[in-house]
Amino acid sequence: MVSLVSFLDENARRQPDHLACVVGDDSLSYAELRDASGRFAGALGSLGLQPGDRVSLYMPNSAAYVACYLGVMRAGMIANPVNGVLTPHEVGYMLADSGAAALVSTRVLADGLAGVLAQTPVQHVISVDTLDELPASPFGSMSYPDDLRTACLPYSSGTTGRPKGIMHSHHSLGMQALLSANHLQMRPEDVLVQALPLVHLYPGNIIMGGLFTVGATMVVQPVFDPPAFAALLAEQRATACAGVPTTYAMLCQLDEKLIAGLDLSSLQIAYSAGAPVRDAPLRRHARAVLRRAVPADRGQDRRRRRRRAA
């Protein structure tokens, strides 16, 4: 079985107390994340939802989102990640087009959909503002869904038309995470900091999935704040960070005295995606700001980057 859920379970068995994720003030070990996702899967089943049903996750970055995302797939249902910054009209279109049977959201975001939910097939609205509010039911031992069953239904950006649903099987998501971890040379001892929306493929599966494959730790800043992000790198003794070129451009604008006062000696690599980092001055400045870690496009060899950054 190659899936995100099976990777989570394997790490929960091997290193139950090792931190899986830290988002804001919430943290979950691998055992805690396995149990939280399992209880949420049980709660979905207790509502009468069935394997194959679509469950839309309209949520900001949070530990609850991570548990819900994995819980939906553990239950054999299909996770439909929806960006929390989309308008009610855009969200309503995705709920209707995906055939969502349930919506998981914060109260504020869900309230904003009051005018569109009636035009969607959503039967259940589940409000989750904090990790403590995560619905839970006993889940016992669940068999893993078939590898080729659809696990996730994200939507394209819609730059050339209306957004389109993209079907990912458990196998394809698992293999993408496994290959990403291998290609990016992620390690169990890695602590990676990022602030990108987890509903997107790059931060939510290539990075998060890759880290969970090897049993590493993901630290997420809920909303990107450059000074606080830099401080988080030092506080968490981060070995890696992930962003897009804009992330590094904004970090490069930080006061040099602020950066000089931070211990970033553990940082070894900075991943970047979304656009090439071909601006030589930006790379040089980022090298000075991040000390040893040079932002490099996903796909380049990690060992080569380390030598270049030394």
C-alpha angles and dihedrals in degrees: 000000000000111000141120090252093053091049090051092050093048092053092045087056096045100039110009096170097046113113113256100179143358117195116175107309095342125090134179130194118216091261092048092049091049091050095044092050090047094051090048090050088053091050091053090052091049088060090060095255115149136212108278094033115130117241115191118212109204098174143128122242106296142135086249090060091054092050093045093047092053092038093057091053092044088057090054091249126127119257115219107192112204123191112246092221095062119110121253089252092054092046092047090055092052093046091052097041094048093046092234113196094188139024125208113196146133117273094250094051093043091050089056090060095057092109096051107035093083089064092055133074092241110137100173130041113195116195116209117170098157138018089253090060094057108129111244138191130165109274104182114187114339121191115233116258116252112280093240097049115109110263105172137024111192120171129235120245093255096226092147098034140326116340113268129212115245116205118219121184123216087254096050093048092046094048092047090053092045094048091044092053090049096045094045090044095232116182135202090247093055120117109194125191122202139157102195122121108274091214088074121088098238099053096027103049112003091048105022094035092046092051093048090049093061096033097250129145126261119202116192128194102210093219122017113254111166100212092044091045091055090047090050091055089057096040094052094041086234118202092192144014135196131211146125126266090270089057091058094041089057093045088053090060093061120115110271091224090058091052093045090058094056126087104228095157093120093057111106107161143018119204121208133185140159094068136013118274095225099140103111095198090051091051092049093047092046089051090056093045097045093037105210100008115088118192107244133175117264108262100044118114114272095211091052090051091051092054091047091049095049 
